[in-house]
Amino acid sequence: MTPPLTLSRDTLRASSGHVLSAEWRTPAIGIVHLGIGNFHRAHQALYTEEAMLAHGGDWGICGVTLKGDVAKRDALMAQDGLYSIVEHGPGGVRVTVARALREVLAMPFDRARLFELLADARVRIVSLSVTEKGYCRDARSGDVDLTRSEVAHDLARPGEPVSVPGILAAALKARRASGTAPFTVLSCDNLAHNGAALRQVVVSFATRLDAGLGAWIGEQVSFPSTMVDRIVPATTDADRAAALAALGVRDNVPVPCEPFRQWVVEDAFPAGRPAWDAVGAQLVDDVTPFEIAKLRMLNATHSALAYLSMLAGFETISEAVNHAPLRALIYQMMTQEIAPTLNVPSSFDLLAYRDALLERYANPALKHRCAQIAMDGSQKIPPRILATIAARLDSGRPFERLALAVAAWFVFLEGKSDRGERHEISDPLAERLVRTATGARDDRQLVDAMLQITDVFPAPLAQTQALRTALLRAVQALRGGTRRAIERYA
């Protein structure tokens, strides 16, 4: 049997019914995206293609892998940058071929080409989806984290950067020296005030190299904040099979996702931008209310579901939220503990948002693995959950369900489920976290030792007796069985 052809610009002609429009002019590269993962390909890249179809412009994308992922680069480039977006909805599967990705690079192997593009005046936006840990940010000060090995490398060898702040500082330095206007730096990660946070990291890094450069970046470079939302799981063989069935050609790098998507962007693009607002993105003056609502309602409950599920034995988010006690727990967490901390525009119906989130989580067609969401807890817990706990403490209100989520993370770090099944801990602080969790003699020492990790818990919060008491009570409840604890806290 002859194997199927692979997706490419030549074979795409046979799948023309799966593109957004037959009218397509191949654009020049106008955006460089650091962190070319599944989320970007299902979210910003799709918005950008739709914007170009609606209003033109040269906003083709060069995607960059930052950890030497040559396999991803080669797989995408073998397909001429094409890939399929496999939407899993209640009504079935929809497959669309995306075309905005023009080139893929792998750092550090393609450094020369990357900096050639970053120096090009036609590149007017550098966007990022590198997860919280990719910012190399000191959680306490907000400046660049000088203890990170990649930061030390970039300060010693600024002409060969490997970190996000190092790459951005080097590229902006080159544009300043050549008299080329700076590009806009667009964060698309789940980090509160992500634009301002990235600005502080980059400016603090650049200032250590050259005070004048740091001042120039702070004054001349725009760092808009954004809020992004779409559930995008890891790709499975079933997604590849769905793409093949729809297209008739093989796609080695399809992206699964839910139909829902949202993008709220601070409209601060002095060098110009695609017409994202014409295709559903919200361009606003202040993203803050939207991003905080999403961090606390969606991302926090995602993390809560992940850690409780890893202990209780649920593999996917849909399986977890279709367990009635756990769904009730998350419903009450959003309604009683999270929503009251939010200050959103009157047009933003938080309770409708809650209900929509629960329905999205319950989508059985979307196999979003809890183990994937459970990664990098030390980076995710502070903005997603601890900020809400602090707000509840300030108002004198209870936060027992949020405390259960944090306690579940503590117990998760011990490396096994209630049934004794082992799981890996993937986290920038993994060695320290595991040593702390497994080295505790009892639950009280576990809570006390974890609260002393200042990279996660700010001292004023960690020293709050109400938090300590709530966490100890939650850990002890989990020792009696996670499913029993879920029922109790629901």
C-alpha positions as CSV (number, residue, x, y, z in Angstrom):
1,M,0.0,0.0,0.0
2,T,1.4,3.4,-1.0
3,P,1.9,5.6,2.0
4,P,0.0,9.0,2.0
5,L,1.8,12.1,0.8
6,T,2.8,14.6,3.4
7,L,1.2,18.0,3.8
8,S,3.0,20.8,1.9
9,R,2.3,23.7,-0.4
10,D,2.2,21.4,-3.3
11,T,-0.1,18.8,-1.8
12,L,-2.3,21.4,-0.2
13,R,-4.1,21.9,-3.5
14,A,-5.9,18.6,-2.9
15,S,-7.1,19.9,0.5
16,S,-8.2,23.3,-0.6
17,G,-11.5,22.9,1.2
18,H,-9.7,23.0,4.5
19,V,-8.1,26.4,4.3
20,L,-9.7,29.6,5.6
21,S,-9.8,31.1,2.1
22,A,-8.6,30.3,-1.4
23,E,-7.4,33.9,-1.7
24,W,-4.0,33.9,-0.2
25,R,-0.9,35.9,-0.9
26,T,2.2,34.5,0.8
27,P,3.3,37.3,3.1
28,A,6.8,38.5,4.1
29,I,7.8,37.9,7.7
30,G,6.7,40.7,10.0
31,I,6.5,38.8,13.3
32,V,9.1,36.7,15.1
33,H,7.6,34.4,17.7
34,L,9.7,32.9,20.5
35,G,8.4,29.6,21.7
36,I,6.6,28.0,18.7
37,G,4.5,25.6,20.7
38,N,1.0,24.2,20.1
39,F,-0.7,27.1,21.8
40,H,0.7,29.8,19.5
41,R,-0.1,27.8,16.4
42,A,-3.7,27.3,17.5
43,H,-4.2,30.9,18.7
44,Q,-2.1,33.9,17.7
45,A,-1.0,32.4,14.4
46,L,-4.6,31.7,13.4
47,Y,-5.8,35.2,14.4
48,T,-2.9,36.6,12.3
49,E,-3.8,34.6,9.2
50,E,-7.4,35.7,9.5
51,A,-6.3,39.3,10.0
52,M,-4.2,39.2,6.8
53,L,-7.1,37.7,4.9
54,A,-9.3,40.5,6.1
55,H,-7.1,43.5,5.7
56,G,-3.8,42.4,4.1
57,G,-0.3,43.2,5.4
58,D,3.0,41.4,5.6
59,W,2.7,39.7,8.9
60,G,4.1,36.2,8.1
61,I,5.5,34.5,11.2
62,C,8.9,33.1,11.9
63,G,8.6,30.7,14.8
64,V,11.6,29.9,17.1
65,T,12.2,27.0,19.4
66,L,14.4,28.0,22.2
67,K,15.7,24.6,23.5
68,G,17.3,23.3,20.3
69,D,14.2,21.4,19.2
70,V,15.5,20.6,15.7
71,A,12.9,17.8,15.2
72,K,10.1,20.3,15.5
73,R,11.8,22.8,13.2
74,D,12.5,20.1,10.6
75,A,9.0,18.6,10.8
76,L,7.4,22.0,10.2
77,M,9.8,23.1,7.5
78,A,9.4,19.8,5.7
79,Q,5.7,20.8,5.4
80,D,6.6,24.4,4.2
81,G,5.4,25.7,7.6
82,L,1.9,24.3,7.1
83,Y,0.0,22.4,9.8
84,S,-3.5,21.5,10.6
85,I,-5.6,22.8,13.5
86,V,-7.9,20.0,14.7
87,E,-10.8,21.5,16.6
88,H,-12.6,19.0,18.9
89,G,-16.1,20.3,19.5
90,P,-19.4,18.7,20.7
91,G,-20.5,18.5,17.1
92,G,-17.4,16.6,15.9
93,V,-14.0,17.5,14.5
94,R,-13.1,20.4,12.2
95,V,-9.7,20.5,10.5
96,T,-8.2,23.7,9.1
97,V,-4.8,24.1,7.5
98,A,-2.9,27.2,8.8
99,R,-0.5,29.1,6.5
100,A,0.8,32.1,8.4
101,L,4.0,30.3,9.6
102,R,6.7,31.1,7.0
103,E,9.8,29.8,8.7
104,V,10.9,27.9,11.8
105,L,14.3,28.2,13.6
106,A,15.9,26.3,16.4
107,M,18.1,28.0,18.9
108,P,21.0,28.0,19.3
109,F,21.7,26.4,15.9
110,D,20.0,29.1,13.8
111,R,21.2,32.1,15.9
112,A,22.6,34.0,12.9
113,R,19.3,33.8,10.9
114,L,17.3,34.8,14.0
115,F,19.3,37.9,14.5
116,E,19.2,38.7,10.8
117,L,15.4,38.8,11.1
118,L,15.4,40.6,14.4
119,A,17.5,43.4,12.8
120,D,15.1,43.6,9.8
121,A,12.9,46.7,9.9
122,R,10.1,44.7,8.3
123,V,9.9,42.7,11.6
124,R,7.7,44.9,13.7
125,I,6.5,42.5,16.4
126,V,8.4,39.9,18.5
127,S,5.8,37.8,20.4
128,L,6.4,35.2,23.0
129,S,4.7,32.1,24.5
130,V,7.5,30.6,26.6
131,T,5.5,29.8,29.8
132,E,6.2,31.5,33.1
133,K,9.6,30.0,33.6
134,G,10.8,31.2,30.2
135,Y,10.9,34.8,31.5
136,C,13.9,34.1,33.9
137,R,12.1,36.4,36.3
138,D,12.8,36.7,40.0
139,A,9.4,36.3,41.6
140,R,10.3,38.5,44.5
141,S,11.8,41.5,42.8
142,G,10.3,41.2,39.3
143,D,13.8,41.8,37.9
144,V,15.8,39.2,35.9
145,D,16.8,36.2,38.0
146,L,20.6,36.3,38.3
147,T,20.7,32.8,39.7
148,R,19.6,31.3,36.4
149,S,22.4,29.7,34.5
150,E,21.2,31.0,31.1
151,V,21.1,34.5,32.5
152,A,24.7,34.2,33.8
153,H,25.7,32.9,30.4
154,D,24.1,35.8,28.6
155,L,25.6,38.4,30.9
156,A,29.1,36.9,30.3
157,R,28.5,36.4,26.5
158,P,25.9,38.9,25.4
159,G,26.6,38.3,21.7
160,E,25.5,34.6,22.0
161,P,22.3,34.8,24.1
162,V,20.2,31.8,24.9
163,S,17.6,33.3,27.3
164,V,14.5,35.3,26.4
165,P,15.8,38.6,28.1
166,G,19.2,38.0,26.6
167,I,17.8,37.6,23.1
168,L,15.5,40.6,23.3
169,A,18.2,42.9,24.8
170,A,20.7,41.9,22.1
171,A,18.3,42.4,19.3
172,L,17.1,45.8,20.6
173,K,20.7,46.8,21.1
174,A,21.4,46.1,17.5
175,R,18.4,48.0,16.2
176,R,19.3,51.0,18.4
177,A,22.9,51.0,17.0
178,S,21.6,50.9,13.4
179,G,19.0,53.5,13.9
180,T,16.2,51.0,13.2
181,A,13.0,51.6,15.1
182,P,12.4,49.0,17.8
183,F,9.9,46.2,17.4
184,T,7.0,45.8,19.8
185,V,7.4,43.0,22.3
186,L,4.2,41.1,22.8
187,S,3.8,38.6,25.7
188,C,1.2,35.9,25.2
189,D,1.8,34.0,28.4
190,N,-0.4,33.4,31.5
191,L,1.4,35.9,33.7
192,A,-0.4,38.8,35.4
193,H,0.5,42.1,33.8
194,N,2.6,40.1,31.4
195,G,3.7,43.1,29.3
196,A,4.9,45.1,32.3
197,A,6.5,42.0,33.8
198,L,8.4,41.3,30.7
199,R,9.5,45.0,30.3
200,Q,11.0,44.9,33.9
201,V,12.9,41.7,33.2
202,V,14.3,42.9,29.9
203,V,15.2,46.4,31.2
204,S,16.8,45.0,34.4
205,F,18.9,42.6,32.2
206,A,19.9,45.2,29.7
207,T,20.8,47.7,32.4
208,R,23.4,45.2,33.8
209,L,25.0,45.2,30.4
210,D,24.6,48.9,29.6
211,A,22.7,51.5,31.6
212,G,22.0,53.5,28.5
213,L,20.5,50.5,26.7
214,G,18.3,49.7,29.7
215,A,17.0,53.3,29.8
216,W,16.4,53.3,26.0
217,I,14.4,50.1,26.1
218,G,12.3,51.3,29.0
219,E,11.5,54.5,27.2
220,Q,11.3,53.5,23.6
221,V,10.0,49.9,23.4
222,S,6.4,49.0,23.7
223,F,5.4,45.9,25.8
224,P,1.6,45.5,25.5
225,S,-0.1,43.2,27.9
226,T,-2.4,40.5,26.6
227,M,-4.9,37.9,27.9
228,V,-5.0,34.7,25.8
229,D,-7.4,31.8,26.2
230,R,-7.9,28.5,24.3
231,I,-7.5,25.0,25.6
232,V,-4.7,23.3,23.5
233,P,-3.7,19.8,24.7
234,A,-0.6,17.9,23.5
235,T,-0.9,16.3,20.1
236,T,-1.8,12.6,20.0
237,D,-1.9,9.9,17.3
238,A,-5.7,10.3,17.2
239,D,-5.1,14.0,16.1
240,R,-2.8,12.9,13.4
241,A,-5.3,10.3,12.3
242,A,-8.1,13.0,12.2
243,A,-6.0,15.3,10.1
244,L,-5.1,12.5,7.7
245,A,-8.8,11.5,7.4
246,A,-9.9,15.0,6.6
247,L,-7.0,16.1,4.4
248,G,-6.0,12.9,2.6
249,V,-2.4,13.8,3.3
250,R,-0.3,13.2,6.4
251,D,0.3,16.0,8.8
252,N,3.1,15.2,11.3
253,V,2.5,18.2,13.5
254,P,-1.2,18.9,13.8
255,V,-2.5,21.0,16.8
256,P,-5.6,19.8,18.7
257,C,-7.8,22.5,20.4
258,E,-11.3,23.4,21.5
259,P,-13.5,25.6,19.3
260,F,-13.5,28.4,21.9
261,R,-10.8,31.1,21.8
262,Q,-10.3,34.6,23.2
263,W,-7.6,37.2,22.9
264,V,-7.6,40.6,24.7
265,V,-4.7,42.9,23.7
266,E,-3.6,46.3,25.0
267,D,-3.6,48.4,21.9
268,A,0.0,49.8,22.0
269,F,1.8,49.1,18.7
270,P,3.7,52.1,17.5
271,A,5.2,50.1,14.7
272,G,1.8,48.7,13.5
273,R,0.0,45.4,13.9
274,P,-2.2,43.0,12.0
275,A,-6.0,43.8,12.0
276,W,-6.6,41.3,14.8
277,D,-9.6,43.4,16.0
278,A,-11.3,42.7,12.7
279,V,-11.3,39.0,13.4
280,G,-12.5,38.7,17.0
281,A,-9.6,39.9,19.1
282,Q,-10.5,42.7,21.7
283,L,-8.1,45.6,21.5
284,V,-8.4,47.6,24.7
285,D,-6.7,50.3,26.8
286,D,-6.4,48.1,29.9
287,V,-6.1,44.3,29.8
288,T,-5.8,43.9,33.6
289,P,-9.4,43.0,34.5
290,F,-9.6,40.4,31.8
291,E,-6.2,38.8,32.5
292,I,-6.8,38.6,36.3
293,A,-10.2,37.1,35.7
294,K,-8.7,34.5,33.4
295,L,-5.8,33.7,35.7
296,R,-7.9,33.2,38.7
297,M,-11.0,31.6,37.2
298,L,-9.6,29.4,34.4
299,N,-5.9,28.9,35.2
300,A,-6.3,28.5,38.9
301,T,-9.1,26.0,38.6
302,H,-7.1,24.2,35.9
303,S,-4.2,23.8,38.4
304,A,-6.6,22.7,41.1
305,L,-8.1,20.1,38.9
306,A,-4.7,18.9,37.8
307,Y,-3.2,18.3,41.3
308,L,-6.3,16.8,42.8
309,S,-6.6,14.6,39.7
310,M,-3.0,13.4,39.8
311,L,-3.7,12.2,43.4
312,A,-7.2,10.9,42.8
313,G,-6.4,9.0,39.6
314,F,-8.1,11.1,36.9
315,E,-6.1,11.3,33.7
316,T,-7.8,14.1,31.8
317,I,-9.6,17.3,32.7
318,S,-12.8,16.1,31.2
319,E,-12.7,12.9,33.2
320,A,-12.0,15.0,36.4
321,V,-14.7,17.6,35.9
322,N,-17.3,14.9,35.0
323,H,-16.8,13.5,38.5
324,A,-19.7,15.2,40.2
325,P,-18.0,16.0,43.6
326,L,-15.0,17.5,41.9
327,R,-17.2,19.5,39.5
328,A,-19.1,20.8,42.6
329,L,-15.8,21.7,44.3
330,I,-14.6,23.7,41.3
331,Y,-18.0,25.4,40.9
332,Q,-18.0,26.5,44.5
333,M,-14.3,27.6,44.3
334,M,-15.1,29.9,41.4
335,T,-18.4,31.1,42.8
336,Q,-17.6,31.7,46.5
337,E,-13.8,32.2,46.7
338,I,-12.6,33.5,43.3
339,A,-15.3,35.6,41.7
340,P,-15.8,37.9,44.7
341,T,-12.1,39.0,44.4
342,L,-12.5,40.2,40.8
343,N,-13.3,43.7,39.6
344,V,-14.4,43.4,36.0
345,P,-16.3,45.6,33.5
346,S,-20.1,45.4,33.8
347,S,-20.3,43.7,30.5
348,F,-18.2,40.7,31.8
349,D,-20.7,38.3,33.4
350,L,-18.5,36.2,35.8
351,L,-21.1,33.6,36.6
352,A,-21.8,33.0,32.9
353,Y,-18.0,32.8,32.4
354,R,-17.9,30.2,35.3
355,D,-20.6,28.1,33.6
356,A,-18.8,28.3,30.2
357,L,-15.5,27.2,31.7
358,L,-17.1,24.1,33.3
359,E,-18.7,23.2,30.0
360,R,-15.4,23.6,28.2
361,Y,-13.6,21.5,30.8
362,A,-16.2,18.8,30.4
363,N,-15.7,18.4,26.6
364,P,-14.9,14.7,26.3
365,A,-13.5,15.2,22.8
366,L,-10.6,17.2,24.2
367,K,-8.1,14.9,25.9
368,H,-6.3,17.6,28.1
369,R,-4.0,15.5,30.3
370,C,-3.8,16.6,33.9
371,A,0.0,15.7,34.0
372,Q,0.6,18.3,31.3
373,I,-1.2,21.0,33.4
374,A,0.6,19.9,36.6
375,M,4.0,20.9,35.2
376,D,5.8,24.0,36.6
377,G,3.7,24.4,39.7
378,S,6.2,26.7,41.3
379,Q,5.8,29.2,38.5
380,K,2.0,28.8,38.2
381,I,0.8,28.6,41.8
382,P,1.7,32.2,42.8
383,P,-0.1,34.2,40.1
384,R,-3.0,31.7,39.7
385,I,-3.9,30.8,43.3
386,L,-1.8,32.6,45.9
387,A,-2.8,36.1,44.7
388,T,-6.5,35.1,45.2
389,I,-5.7,33.6,48.7
390,A,-4.0,36.9,49.6
391,A,-7.1,38.9,48.5
392,R,-9.3,36.6,50.5
393,L,-7.1,37.1,53.6
394,D,-7.2,40.8,53.1
395,S,-11.0,40.8,53.2
396,G,-11.2,38.3,56.1
397,R,-13.0,35.8,53.9
398,P,-12.5,32.0,53.9
399,F,-10.4,30.3,51.2
400,E,-10.6,26.6,52.1
401,R,-11.0,25.2,48.6
402,L,-8.1,27.3,47.3
403,A,-6.0,26.0,50.3
404,L,-7.0,22.4,49.2
405,A,-5.6,23.1,45.7
406,V,-2.2,24.3,47.2
407,A,-2.2,21.4,49.6
408,A,-2.8,19.0,46.7
409,W,0.3,20.4,45.1
410,F,2.3,19.8,48.2
411,V,1.2,16.1,48.3
412,F,1.7,15.8,44.5
413,L,5.3,16.7,45.0
414,E,5.8,13.5,47.0
415,G,5.6,11.8,43.6
416,K,2.8,9.2,43.9
417,S,-1.0,9.0,43.7
418,D,-3.4,7.7,46.4
419,R,-3.1,4.3,44.6
420,G,0.7,4.4,44.8
421,E,1.3,5.2,41.1
422,R,4.4,7.2,40.6
423,H,4.6,10.4,38.6
424,E,7.4,12.7,37.6
425,I,7.8,16.2,38.9
426,S,8.6,18.6,36.0
427,D,9.4,22.0,37.5
428,P,12.3,24.5,37.4
429,L,12.6,24.0,41.2
430,A,11.9,20.2,41.0
431,E,15.0,19.0,42.9
432,R,14.4,21.4,45.8
433,L,10.6,20.9,45.9
434,V,10.9,17.1,45.9
435,R,13.6,17.1,48.6
436,T,11.4,19.4,50.7
437,A,8.2,17.4,50.3
438,T,9.7,13.9,50.7
439,G,12.0,15.0,53.6
440,A,9.2,16.2,55.9
441,R,8.7,14.0,58.9
442,D,5.0,14.8,59.2
443,D,2.3,17.0,57.7
444,R,3.0,20.0,59.9
445,Q,6.7,20.0,58.9
446,L,5.6,19.6,55.2
447,V,3.5,22.7,55.4
448,D,6.1,24.7,57.3
449,A,8.9,23.7,55.0
450,M,7.0,24.4,51.8
451,L,6.0,27.9,53.1
452,Q,9.7,28.7,53.6
453,I,10.3,28.4,49.9
454,T,10.3,32.1,49.2
455,D,10.6,31.6,45.4
456,V,6.9,30.5,45.7
457,F,5.5,32.0,48.9
458,P,6.1,35.7,49.7
459,A,7.1,36.1,53.3
460,P,4.1,38.2,54.4
461,L,1.8,35.5,53.0
462,A,3.8,32.6,54.3
463,Q,3.8,34.0,57.8
464,T,0.0,34.2,58.0
465,Q,-1.2,31.8,60.6
466,A,-4.6,31.5,58.8
467,L,-2.9,30.2,55.7
468,R,-0.7,27.8,57.6
469,T,-3.7,26.4,59.5
470,A,-5.8,26.0,56.3
471,L,-3.0,24.2,54.5
472,L,-2.4,21.8,57.3
473,R,-6.1,21.0,57.6
474,A,-6.2,20.4,53.8
475,V,-3.1,18.2,53.8
476,Q,-4.5,16.1,56.6
477,A,-7.8,15.8,54.7
478,L,-6.0,14.5,51.6
479,R,-4.2,11.8,53.7
480,G,-7.6,10.3,54.3
481,G,-8.0,9.9,50.5
482,T,-8.2,12.6,47.8
483,R,-11.7,11.6,46.6
484,R,-13.0,11.7,50.2
485,A,-11.4,15.1,50.7
486,I,-13.0,16.4,47.5
487,E,-16.4,15.4,48.7
488,R,-15.8,17.1,52.1
489,Y,-14.6,20.4,50.6
490,A,-17.3,20.4,47.8
